[in-house]
């Protein structure tokens, strides 16, 4: 599977956990990585660390720092303090993400799945700059929103740029899937278990990055890795079809709303098989 990853790696640790999985997944052809929100160059460097450890030359392009209309909500990259301990690329094309995504999707029409696990600014700008791109995507899979919890309201990726999210959800794509917070919250692992199981060489930098995360949290929630695993085993989650909208104006945090429709343009994860998810995640990291 040809995959492009758009990520805000460096804030919540789950982005790094996700990228490590994609680099280790033998049926994933990772065509490139773009970063979004805040210091996108530092985020690119963190992605580069994992690619170096994996021994893969994956193109990495920093993208958009600021949301479309709201104030900047994710300025800092706390995991960047681990960078001096790891080899990584130092030079990047600033703000090159949109052009790179556009070019790569056009070079592989109908074949690329865009996995978006950060605020949706890059994706919205890509769709606005080149309105043909959505029809050229094989699929769009996002960790975004929440849809089935009784008190479902805000979710971080939507909150950071609700107007971008509204654009993305209004845009038709052949496969348009969301894995929401209400489902990903079921996939947690405590810090002791993380340190016990993250022993593969590709997971060692993730443990190092996680030092900043564990300063204020005692566990990891596998939000983004769950979205990634569904690319290769869709049975990990149960999906419902319908229409998703984003209220970017009248609520703060912005609400994502799901209305079930048999012929709706969107799919949202409604359930997850948690043991099977962890089995599928760790199977690509054999103990050496």
Secondary structure, DSSP 8 states (H G I E B T S, - for coil): -EEEEEE-TTSSTHHHHHHHHHHH-TT-EEEEEEE-SS-HHHHHHHHHHHHHHHT----EEE---S-SSS-------GGGGGGGGS-------TT-HHHHHHHHHHHTTTTEEEEE-S-SHHHHHHHHH-TTHHHH-SEEEEE----SSTT----HHHHHTHHHHHHHHHS--SSEEEE-HHHHTT-EEEHHHHHHH--SHHHHHHHHHHHHHTTT-SEEE-HHHHHHHHHH-GGGEEEEEEEEEEE-SSSSS-EEEEEE-TT-SEEEEEEE-HHHHHHHHHTTS---
